[in-house]
Structure formats: structure tokens, C-alpha cells
Amino acid sequence: MYNFYTAFVTVSVLAFIAIYNTSFITVVTLGGTVLGSALIGLCSALFVSLLRKALSKKTVRCVLGVIGCGCIIGATASCLPGWEIKPDKETALFLLALCVLVTEINEYTLNDRII
């Protein structure tokens, strides 16, 4: 359970920093940015946690995690007021990099082995 909370907080902070400091996703209010980042962190940590229990191959988990993270960010942007994703190539590359980073952070943090 501790690993789940660590993944949730780490991804939420990463998402907040990425959204706040770039212009690819614009959010009207600071509270909307915090709420959206928390939703992205919670949903992505929960999704990767469920994938870890359901699938044993790491490659399949990572691919599904990146796709799921993209869907989570898209759903967050469409459901929360004041969120706007700019439709261009740079934004797509930014979102892909963010989704890969979020998935890898979740995979590393939710690892059950103690090093």
C-alpha cells in the first residue's frame, strides 16, 4: 500500500510540474491544475497497479500503461473545466513523453521487490 501512495504522489507532482511549466496543456486556474494532476496521479497509479496484478509480461504492461495514461489525461482534460489541450505535433510528442515517464515511474515505484 505504501508503494501505491508513493506512486500516486510522485506522478501527481510530476504531472503538476509538467502542466504548470509548459504551454502544451493550458489550465485556467491553479486549483484546476492541482485537481487534474491529482486525478492523473491517482488514476494512473491505480491502472498500473491493476495491470501488474492482471498481466505478467512487462512489455505488454508498459504498452497498455502508456495507452491508458493517454486516455486518463484526455479524459481529465475533457471532464474538468478550464483544461485545453492544444492540437499540434509538439503537444503529441509532449504527451507521449509524459505518458512514458508516468508509466515507468509507476512500474518502478509499484515494484514489490525491496532493493
C-alpha positions in Angstrom: 0.0 0.0 0.0 2.9 2.3 0.8 4.2 1.9 -2.8 0.8 2.9 -4.2 0.8 6.1 -2.2 4.3 6.8 -3.3 3.4 6.3 -6.9 0.3 8.5 -6.6 2.2 11.4 -5.0 5.2 11.1 -7.4 3.1 11.1 -10.5 0.9 13.8 -9.3 3.8 16.1 -8.6 5.4 15.3 -12.0 2.1 16.0 -13.8 1.7 19.3 -12.0 5.2 20.4 -12.8 4.9 19.4 -16.4 1.5 21.0 -16.9 2.3 24.2 -15.0 5.6 24.9 -16.7 4.7 24.1 -20.3 2.2 25.6 -22.6 1.0 22.4 -24.3 -1.9 21.9 -21.8 -3.4 25.2 -20.6 -5.4 25.3 -17.4 -7.3 28.4 -16.3 -6.8 28.1 -12.5 -4.2 26.8 -10.2 -6.8 24.7 -8.3 -7.8 23.1 -11.6 -4.2 22.2 -12.2 -3.8 20.6 -8.8 -7.1 18.7 -9.1 -6.3 17.4 -12.5 -2.7 16.4 -11.5 -4.1 14.5 -8.5 -6.6 12.7 -10.7 -3.9 11.8 -13.2 -1.7 10.5 -10.5 -4.4 8.5 -8.7 -5.9 7.0 -11.9 -2.6 6.1 -13.4 -1.3 4.5 -10.2 -4.5 2.5 -9.9 -4.4 1.5 -13.5 -0.8 0.3 -13.5 -1.4 -1.4 -10.1 -4.3 -3.4 -11.7 -2.2 -4.1 -14.8 0.6 -5.5 -12.6 -1.9 -7.9 -10.9 -3.5 -9.0 -14.2 -0.5 -9.3 -16.6 2.9 -10.8 -16.0 4.8 -9.5 -19.1 6.3 -6.2 -18.5 6.3 -5.1 -22.2 2.6 -5.6 -22.5 2.0 -3.8 -19.2 4.1 -0.8 -20.3 2.4 -0.5 -23.7 -1.1 -0.7 -22.1 0.1 1.7 -19.3 1.2 4.3 -21.9 -2.2 4.0 -23.8 -4.1 4.1 -20.5 -2.2 7.2 -19.3 -3.0 8.9 -22.6 -6.7 8.1 -22.1 -6.6 9.3 -18.5 -5.0 12.6 -19.5 -7.6 13.0 -22.3 -10.5 12.2 -20.0 -9.2 14.6 -17.4 -8.9 17.4 -19.9 -12.3 16.8 -21.3 -14.1 16.5 -17.9 -12.5 19.3 -15.9 -13.5 22.9 -16.8 -10.7 25.2 -17.9 -8.4 22.5 -19.4 -7.4 22.8 -23.0 -5.0 20.6 -25.0 -3.5 22.3 -28.0 -3.8 20.1 -31.1 -0.4 20.0 -32.7 2.6 17.8 -33.2 4.7 19.1 -30.3 1.8 18.5 -27.9 1.5 14.9 -29.1 5.2 14.4 -28.5 5.0 16.0 -25.1 2.0 13.8 -24.1 3.8 10.7 -25.4 6.9 11.5 -23.3 4.8 12.3 -20.3 2.8 9.1 -20.6 6.0 7.0 -21.0 7.6 8.7 -18.0 4.5 8.3 -15.8 4.3 4.6 -16.7 7.9 4.0 -16.0 7.7 5.8 -12.6 4.6 3.7 -11.7 6.4 0.5 -12.8 9.4 1.3 -10.7 7.5 2.6 -7.7 5.0 -0.2 -7.6 7.7 -2.9 -7.8 7.2 -5.4 -5.0 10.8 -6.3 -4.5 12.8 -4.5 -1.8 16.2 -3.5 -3.1 
